[in-house]
Amino acid sequence: MQNWIFVSAMALLLTPIYIWSFKSLPRERWQIICAVPVRKMADGSWQGLNLTFYGLFNAMALCAAVTLVLILTGAAGVDLRVFAAIIVVLLGFCLPASSLVARWVEKKPHTFSVGAASFLGIVIGPWLVLLMEMASTRLLGITFETMAVMSALMVGYSMGEGIGRLACISFGCCYGRPMDRMPPVVQRYFSWATLTYSGNTKKIAYAHHLDGKKIFAIPAVTAVLYTAGALAGTLLVLEGKYAPAYFLCLLVTQGWRFLSEFLRADFRGDRRISVYQIMSLLTIPYALLILLLFPSTGTGADIRAGLHAFWNPAVILFLQVLWIIMFLRTGRSDVTGSALSFHVHRDRI
């Protein structure tokens, strides 16, 4: 019963957020939070640095993902020090990959790709966890089940990428085709699943001039699908079904990544099947191999222990630092600019 209450609480928390986001974030108002003056120009105005909702939602997504991983690993009895070490090393590899691989694929200097980061994380994650298990056993005398951590990481990734799609809606990236260009079956049964973007600084406007048109809501569908997968995966982890949770979340995220790119209008490379799609397909047989190499004992988990691990000042400070790092990394806009001027209200002196 406690497991169901926890999962239901997450669903109830996210539902109104998603409903509001799908309605509001495509609007021009919800792209830029503020502009910070950084350099004075010759005409007396200031060049501004735009801080974006894209960075805000990415930071929220990362913290939500890490928090969920913490709770699930804590519920499975994984030591907090082991959790922190795995997260720091994994993010140390994946965050740089999100931009480096995207630049290589898309040939653009100012771009990110969660697909690139997730591929690297899926490939190296099991071996990193195994290495940490060996080190913690030898140095600290701490043991844990490898598949318990791997399943928690995969569930957290699914949740984080689901929430992160709100960032895509705000920026106007990762967008689908106009509904009138979609396959007939999609037009017939999913005509309600559209977003209409406004604002000439959104990517969908300056890259393809599709603002003001009804666009198939790829980011919204992805958010709901990935979040549903994460909720189901959470319940499976808490029931001790680590292997099914791991494969379910991987299959949902990587399978939909492959399929959804056929329905997208934004640039994903020059090939008919993109590099990102190839990456996502490769992870599925790789995951089956991982399940064979890392059998699960399915010992079960205690949600109360997981929540107790979260309610820790050091953990909360750690999450705050992660939030700041992610916001500063993804929230400073390189592709939009601003000019600011200031004046005195003489009638208020």
C-alpha positions as CSV (number, residue, x, y, z in Angstrom):
1,M,0.0,0.0,0.0
2,Q,2.8,2.4,0.8
3,N,4.4,1.9,-2.6
4,W,1.1,2.7,-4.3
5,I,0.6,5.8,-2.2
6,F,4.1,7.1,-3.1
7,V,3.6,6.5,-6.9
8,S,0.1,8.0,-6.8
9,A,1.4,11.1,-5.0
10,M,4.0,11.6,-7.7
11,A,1.3,11.3,-10.4
12,L,-1.0,13.7,-8.6
13,L,1.9,16.2,-8.3
14,L,2.9,16.1,-11.9
15,T,-0.5,16.0,-13.5
16,P,-1.5,19.7,-12.9
17,I,2.1,20.8,-13.8
18,Y,1.9,19.0,-17.1
19,I,-1.6,20.3,-17.9
20,W,-0.5,23.9,-17.3
21,S,2.8,23.5,-19.1
22,F,1.3,22.1,-22.3
23,K,-1.1,25.0,-22.4
24,S,1.2,27.8,-21.4
25,L,4.8,27.0,-22.4
26,P,4.4,27.3,-26.2
27,R,3.6,31.0,-25.7
28,E,6.2,33.6,-26.2
29,R,6.0,34.7,-22.6
30,W,7.4,31.5,-21.3
31,Q,10.8,31.4,-23.0
32,I,12.9,33.9,-21.2
33,I,12.9,34.4,-17.5
34,C,15.0,37.6,-17.4
35,A,17.9,39.4,-19.0
36,V,21.0,40.3,-17.1
37,P,23.0,43.3,-18.2
38,V,26.6,42.3,-18.9
39,R,28.2,44.9,-21.2
40,K,27.5,48.6,-21.9
41,M,27.1,49.5,-25.5
42,A,28.2,52.7,-27.3
43,D,24.6,54.0,-27.5
44,G,24.2,53.8,-23.7
45,S,22.2,50.6,-23.7
46,W,23.4,47.3,-22.2
47,Q,23.9,44.0,-23.9
48,G,21.9,41.4,-22.0
49,L,22.4,37.8,-21.2
50,N,19.0,35.9,-21.4
51,L,18.2,33.4,-18.7
52,T,15.6,30.9,-19.9
53,F,12.9,28.6,-18.8
54,Y,14.7,26.0,-20.8
55,G,17.4,26.0,-18.2
56,L,14.9,26.2,-15.3
57,F,13.1,23.0,-16.5
58,N,16.3,21.2,-17.3
59,A,17.5,21.9,-13.8
60,M,14.2,20.8,-12.3
61,A,14.3,17.6,-14.4
62,L,17.8,16.7,-13.3
63,C,17.0,17.3,-9.6
64,A,13.8,15.3,-9.9
65,A,15.7,12.4,-11.6
66,V,18.5,12.4,-9.0
67,T,16.0,12.6,-6.1
68,L,14.0,9.6,-7.4
69,V,17.2,7.6,-7.9
70,L,18.2,8.5,-4.3
71,I,14.9,7.4,-2.9
72,L,14.9,4.1,-4.9
73,T,18.5,3.3,-4.0
74,G,17.9,4.2,-0.4
75,A,14.8,2.0,-0.4
76,A,17.0,-0.9,-1.7
77,G,19.5,-0.3,1.1
78,V,22.3,1.3,-0.9
79,D,24.6,3.5,1.2
80,L,24.4,7.2,0.6
81,R,28.1,7.5,-0.1
82,V,27.9,5.0,-2.9
83,F,24.9,6.8,-4.4
84,A,26.7,10.1,-4.4
85,A,29.8,8.7,-6.0
86,I,27.9,7.0,-8.8
87,I,25.9,10.2,-9.5
88,V,28.9,12.5,-9.6
89,V,30.9,10.2,-11.9
90,L,28.0,9.5,-14.2
91,L,27.1,13.1,-14.6
92,G,30.7,14.0,-15.1
93,F,30.7,11.8,-18.2
94,C,27.2,12.5,-19.5
95,L,26.8,16.3,-19.2
96,P,29.8,17.0,-21.4
97,A,28.6,14.3,-23.9
98,S,25.3,16.1,-24.2
99,S,27.0,18.9,-26.1
100,L,30.0,17.2,-27.6
101,V,28.1,14.5,-29.5
102,A,25.3,16.9,-30.5
103,R,27.9,19.3,-32.1
104,W,29.4,16.3,-34.0
105,V,26.0,15.1,-35.2
106,E,24.3,18.4,-36.0
107,K,27.4,20.4,-36.9
108,K,26.3,23.3,-34.7
109,P,28.5,24.9,-32.0
110,H,25.6,25.8,-29.6
111,T,23.5,22.8,-29.1
112,F,22.7,20.0,-26.6
113,S,21.3,16.5,-26.9
114,V,19.8,14.4,-24.1
115,G,19.9,11.5,-26.6
116,A,23.7,11.6,-26.6
117,A,24.0,11.8,-22.9
118,S,21.6,9.0,-22.3
119,F,23.3,6.7,-24.7
120,L,26.6,7.2,-23.0
121,G,25.0,6.7,-19.6
122,I,23.2,3.5,-20.6
123,V,26.5,2.1,-22.0
124,I,28.8,2.9,-19.2
125,G,26.3,2.9,-16.3
126,P,26.3,-0.9,-15.5
127,W,30.1,-1.0,-15.5
128,L,30.4,2.1,-13.4
129,V,28.0,0.6,-10.9
130,L,29.9,-2.7,-10.9
131,L,33.1,-0.8,-10.3
132,M,31.6,1.1,-7.4
133,E,30.2,-2.1,-5.9
134,M,33.7,-3.7,-6.0
135,A,35.3,-0.6,-4.5
136,S,32.7,-0.1,-1.8
137,T,33.0,-3.8,-0.8
138,R,36.8,-3.7,-0.6
139,L,37.3,-0.3,1.0
140,L,34.1,0.2,3.1
141,G,32.8,-3.3,3.6
142,I,29.5,-2.1,2.0
143,T,27.6,-4.4,-0.5
144,F,24.6,-3.8,-2.6
145,E,22.8,-5.4,-5.5
146,T,24.1,-4.0,-8.9
147,M,20.7,-4.4,-10.7
148,A,18.9,-2.5,-7.9
149,V,21.1,0.6,-8.6
150,M,20.9,0.1,-12.4
151,S,17.1,-0.1,-12.3
152,A,16.9,3.0,-10.1
153,L,19.1,4.9,-12.5
154,M,17.0,3.9,-15.5
155,V,13.8,4.9,-13.7
156,G,15.2,8.2,-12.7
157,Y,16.4,8.9,-16.2
158,S,13.0,8.2,-17.6
159,M,11.4,10.6,-15.1
160,G,14.0,13.2,-15.7
161,E,13.7,13.2,-19.5
162,G,9.9,13.2,-19.2
163,I,10.0,16.4,-17.1
164,G,12.8,17.8,-19.2
165,R,10.5,17.8,-22.3
166,L,8.9,20.9,-20.7
167,A,12.1,22.7,-21.4
168,C,11.8,21.7,-25.1
169,I,8.3,23.1,-25.2
170,S,9.5,26.4,-23.7
171,F,12.3,26.8,-26.2
172,G,10.3,25.5,-29.1
173,C,12.7,22.6,-30.0
174,C,12.3,18.9,-30.6
175,Y,9.0,19.8,-32.4
176,G,6.8,17.5,-34.5
177,R,5.6,18.2,-38.0
178,P,2.5,20.3,-38.7
179,M,-0.6,18.2,-38.1
180,D,-1.7,18.6,-41.8
181,R,1.6,16.9,-42.8
182,M,1.3,14.0,-40.5
183,P,0.2,10.4,-41.6
184,P,-3.5,10.1,-42.0
185,V,-3.9,7.7,-39.0
186,V,-2.2,10.3,-36.8
187,Q,-4.4,13.1,-38.1
188,R,-7.5,11.0,-37.5
189,Y,-6.9,9.8,-34.0
190,F,-4.5,12.4,-32.6
191,S,-5.8,15.7,-34.0
192,W,-6.2,16.9,-30.4
193,A,-2.5,16.3,-29.6
194,T,-1.2,19.6,-31.0
195,L,0.8,22.6,-29.7
196,T,0.7,26.1,-31.3
197,Y,3.9,28.1,-30.7
198,S,4.3,31.9,-30.6
199,G,7.3,34.1,-30.5
200,N,10.0,34.7,-33.2
201,T,12.8,33.7,-30.8
202,K,11.6,30.1,-30.4
203,K,13.6,27.6,-32.4
204,I,10.5,26.4,-34.3
205,A,10.0,30.0,-35.6
206,Y,13.6,30.9,-36.7
207,A,14.5,27.4,-37.9
208,H,11.4,26.3,-39.8
209,H,8.9,29.3,-39.6
210,L,6.2,27.0,-38.1
211,D,5.1,29.3,-35.3
212,G,1.3,29.9,-35.3
213,K,0.6,26.5,-36.8
214,K,-0.8,23.4,-35.2
215,I,2.2,21.1,-34.5
216,F,2.0,17.5,-33.5
217,A,2.9,17.6,-29.8
218,I,6.0,15.4,-29.7
219,P,7.4,16.9,-26.5
220,A,4.1,16.6,-24.7
221,V,3.5,13.0,-25.8
222,T,7.1,12.2,-24.8
223,A,6.7,13.8,-21.4
224,V,3.5,11.8,-20.6
225,L,4.9,8.5,-22.0
226,Y,8.3,8.7,-20.2
227,T,6.7,9.8,-16.9
228,A,4.2,6.9,-17.1
229,G,7.1,4.5,-17.7
230,A,9.0,6.0,-14.7
231,L,5.9,5.6,-12.5
232,A,5.5,2.0,-13.5
233,G,9.2,1.4,-13.1
234,T,9.2,3.0,-9.6
235,L,6.5,0.6,-8.5
236,L,8.4,-2.4,-9.9
237,V,11.6,-1.3,-8.1
238,L,9.8,-0.9,-4.8
239,E,8.4,-4.4,-5.3
240,G,11.9,-5.8,-5.8
241,K,11.4,-6.4,-9.6
242,Y,14.6,-4.7,-10.6
243,A,15.2,-6.3,-14.0
244,P,11.7,-5.7,-15.3
245,A,11.9,-2.1,-14.2
246,Y,15.2,-1.6,-15.9
247,F,14.1,-3.0,-19.2
248,L,10.7,-1.4,-19.2
249,C,12.0,2.1,-18.8
250,L,14.8,1.5,-21.3
251,L,12.4,0.1,-23.9
252,V,9.9,2.9,-23.5
253,T,12.5,5.7,-23.7
254,Q,14.7,4.3,-26.4
255,G,11.9,2.7,-28.5
256,W,9.9,5.9,-28.5
257,R,13.0,8.0,-29.3
258,F,13.5,5.9,-32.4
259,L,9.9,6.1,-33.5
260,S,9.2,9.7,-32.6
261,E,12.1,11.1,-34.8
262,F,10.2,10.0,-37.9
263,L,7.4,12.4,-36.8
264,R,9.7,15.4,-36.1
265,A,10.4,18.4,-38.2
266,D,13.5,19.7,-36.6
267,F,17.0,18.9,-38.0
268,R,18.4,15.7,-36.7
269,G,21.3,15.2,-39.2
270,D,21.5,14.5,-42.9
271,R,20.6,10.8,-42.8
272,R,17.1,9.3,-43.1
273,I,17.7,7.4,-39.9
274,S,19.6,9.7,-37.6
275,V,22.6,8.9,-35.4
276,Y,20.4,9.4,-32.4
277,Q,18.0,6.7,-33.7
278,I,20.8,4.3,-34.3
279,M,22.1,4.9,-30.7
280,S,18.6,4.2,-29.3
281,L,18.2,1.0,-31.2
282,L,21.6,-0.3,-30.1
283,T,20.7,0.1,-26.5
284,I,17.9,-2.4,-26.6
285,P,19.9,-5.6,-27.4
286,Y,22.7,-4.1,-25.1
287,A,20.2,-4.0,-22.3
288,L,19.2,-7.6,-22.8
289,L,22.9,-8.5,-22.6
290,I,23.2,-6.6,-19.4
291,L,20.2,-8.4,-17.9
292,L,22.0,-11.7,-18.6
293,L,25.3,-10.5,-17.1
294,F,23.8,-9.0,-14.0
295,P,21.1,-11.3,-12.7
296,S,18.8,-9.9,-10.0
297,T,17.9,-11.5,-6.7
298,G,14.8,-9.3,-6.2
299,T,15.2,-8.7,-2.5
300,G,12.6,-6.0,-2.3
301,A,12.7,-2.4,-1.1
302,D,11.5,-0.2,1.8
303,I,10.1,3.1,0.7
304,R,10.4,4.5,4.2
305,A,14.1,3.9,4.1
306,G,14.3,5.7,0.8
307,L,12.4,8.8,2.1
308,H,14.6,8.8,5.2
309,A,17.7,8.9,3.0
310,F,16.3,11.9,1.1
311,W,15.5,13.9,4.3
312,N,19.1,14.8,4.9
313,P,20.6,18.3,4.9
314,A,23.7,17.1,3.0
315,V,21.4,15.6,0.3
316,I,19.3,18.8,0.0
317,L,22.5,20.9,-0.4
318,F,23.8,18.5,-3.0
319,L,20.6,18.8,-5.0
320,Q,20.7,22.6,-4.8
321,V,24.3,22.6,-6.1
322,L,23.2,20.3,-9.0
323,W,20.3,22.6,-9.7
324,I,22.6,25.6,-9.9
325,I,25.1,23.9,-12.1
326,M,22.5,22.6,-14.5
327,F,20.7,26.0,-14.7
328,L,23.9,27.8,-15.4
329,R,24.9,25.3,-18.0
330,T,21.6,25.1,-20.0
331,G,19.8,28.3,-18.9
332,R,22.2,30.9,-20.4
333,S,21.0,31.5,-23.9
334,D,23.6,31.5,-26.7
335,V,21.1,31.8,-29.5
336,T,19.1,34.8,-28.3
337,G,20.2,38.2,-27.3
338,S,18.8,41.4,-25.7
339,A,19.4,45.1,-25.4
340,L,18.5,46.8,-22.1
341,S,18.1,50.4,-21.2
342,F,17.4,52.0,-17.8
343,H,15.9,55.3,-16.7
344,V,14.7,57.1,-13.7
345,H,11.0,57.8,-13.0
346,R,11.2,61.5,-12.4
347,D,7.7,61.7,-11.0
348,R,8.6,59.4,-8.2
349,I,11.7,61.3,-6.9
